[in-house]
Structure formats: C-alpha cells, structure tokens
Amino acid sequence: MMFEKKLVMLVCILSIAMLLTACSEKKGTSSSKNDEVSEVEERTEVNLQMKIGDESVQVDWEDNESVETLKGLCKDEPLVIQMSMYGGYEQVGNIGTSIPENDVEITAKAGDIVLYSGNSIVVFYGSNSWAYTRLGRITNLTDAELTQLLSNGDVTITISMEE
C-alpha cells in the first residue's frame, strides 16, 4: 500500500512538472514569434535601394551588421560611391568609412554585392574567389545585362533608403 501511494504521488508530481514546462515553452515561443514578426516588420519598413548610374536595380540585401550599418550611413542622405573597373569582372568603390565586416572565402558571381576590406563595395559582373562580406545580390538583371552596365568604364552607384 505504501508503494502505491508513493507511485501515485510521483506520477502527480511528474504530471504537474510536465504541465508547467509545457506552459512556459508556449509562452516563450509566442514571445519569440512576436519578436521575429517585429524584426521582419522593421526590415521591410526600412529597405535600401540601389542605382547604378541612372538605372535602379533590385537587390536582395543580406541580413547582417554590415547592411545595417549601410542603412545608418544612408539615413539622412544617399550614399554616392564612385566605382572603378577592376580585373575585368568587378567595379570597386570606397565607402568613405569602415563598416563591420565578417569576411568568409566565397566565389562571387555576377550580381553579387560584397564588402571588401571593411571600406569598399564591390559589384560583380564576372566571378572571383576571395574573402568578402556578403551585402546583397542584384536580382533583376541577367549576367549579360550586368556586363553591359558595368564593363564599359567607371560608374557611380547610389545607395539610399527606399521612399
């Protein structure tokens, strides 16, 4: 009889513990989802846009500290960067300041936008392997259109907050 009472007591304690754990997980999940929704709303409210010369390009921007810093640089006025052709596959331009970098070895392809050395933006119309921080990717132009736009001399890019 004593054993049965202890077993019943143990089952009750375990049941209560499981209920409390389940309740606390739901509460944490709900809060977490709300935080995620807020972050997505924040990101969609304030987006960067980019022009190469006079042509607007669609960019799928990365979600990283470097892009967040770029947004800060463009908050009051557009960031205008004079680019120079380099190597027959990219345009490179100095931002005018250093921003956070998280370089990893990648093979950049046409359309990739990366940070080089913490202070230069590179827009690719060809391919190159190096350690870069990904910033984004141009999504509305083909490789041929990128080559035509970027390989015929130096260009100016303008990065600004979306209106």
N, C-alpha and C positions, 0 to 999 in steps of 0.2 A: 504494500500500500504506500509506503514512504517513497519507493522508487517511482511509482506512478505520479505522485504529487510533484516530485522534482521534475519529471519529464514534462508534465503539463506546464509547470512554471517556466521551464526552459523554452518550450515551444511558444508560449506567450511572449516572453522577452525577445526572442528572435523575430517574431511577427511584428512587434512594435518597432524594433530596430529597423527592419526592412521598410516599414511604412514611413518612418521618419527619414530614412535615406532616400526613398523614392520622392517624397515631398521636397526635400532640399535639392535634389537633382532637377526636378521640374522648374523650381524657382530659379536656379542658376541658368538653365537652358533658356528660359523665357527672357531673362535679363540679357543674356548673351546674344540672343536673336535680335532683341531691340537695339543693342549696341551695333550689331552688324548692319541693320537697316539704317541706323543713323549715319554710319560711316559711308554706306553706299549713297545715301541722300546727299551727304556732304560732297562726295566726289562728283556726283552728277550735277550738283548745283554750280560748281566752280571747275570748269574744264579749260584746258589750254587749247588754243588753236594755232596753226602754223601756216605761214605763207612762204613760198619760195618765189622770190621776185614778187610779181603781182598775182600769182596763182595760189589759191587756197588749196591745201592738201588735208585729207582726213588722216588723223593719226590716232592709233590705239596706244595711248600712253601707259607706261608701266605704273604700278602702284608701289613706289619706293620713295625713300627720303630725298633722293636727287630731284625727282619730279616735283615733290612737294616744295623743295627749295626754289626750283624754277618758277613755280606758281607765285611764290613770295616775291621773286625778282620782277614779275610782270604785274604785280598787284596794282601799282599806280600808273604805270605806262608800259607800252610794249617793249620787249627786248629785241633790239635790232642787231643782228650779227653779220658782219662782212665775212663771207666764206671765200676760201681759196681752193682751187683744184689741187689734188694731191694724188700721185701714184696712178692716175688713170682709172680710179674706181671710187673716189670719195671727194666730198667737199668738207673742209675743216675750217672752223671759225672759233676765235677766242670769245668767251662769255664776258670777260672783263673782271671776273672774280672767281674764286674757288668755291665749289659746292661739294657736299658729301659724295664720296664715291664708294662703290662696292664692286671693284673690278673682279671679273672672272674671265677665264680664257674662253672665247667664243669665236665662231666663224660668222662674221657679219655678212649679210646678203643685201642685195638691192632693196631699198626701202627702210632698212634699219637706221635708227637714230640712236647714237650712243654718246656717252661722256668719255672723253679721253684726258688723262692726267688731271682730272678734277676741275679743269678750267676751259676745256674746249669741247664744242659739239661737233660731231661728225655725222654727216648724212651720206649713206652709201648708195651708189648706183652700180656697183660691182661687188666683189667679195674680198674679204681679208680676215685672217685669223690673228687675234691679238687679245690682250686683256683690256676689257672695256666694262663700263657700267651701262646696262641697257636703259634707255629712256623711253623708247617707243618704236612704232613701226608705221610707215605710210601705207595705207590700205586701199587707196582709190586709184593708184597708178600702176601700170604694168612695168616690168623691167625696162622695156623699150622706151616707154614714156619717161621714166626716171632718167634713163641715159640721155635722152634728148634734152630734158630740162636741166640736167646737172653737168653735162660733159662739154658744154660749149663755152667755157670761160667762167670766171668767178661770178658768184651770185650773192644776193643778200637774203637772209631768212629773217622773218619777223615772228616772234612767239608772243602771244598776247592772251589775255583772259577772254573767254568766249562771251559774246554780248547777248 
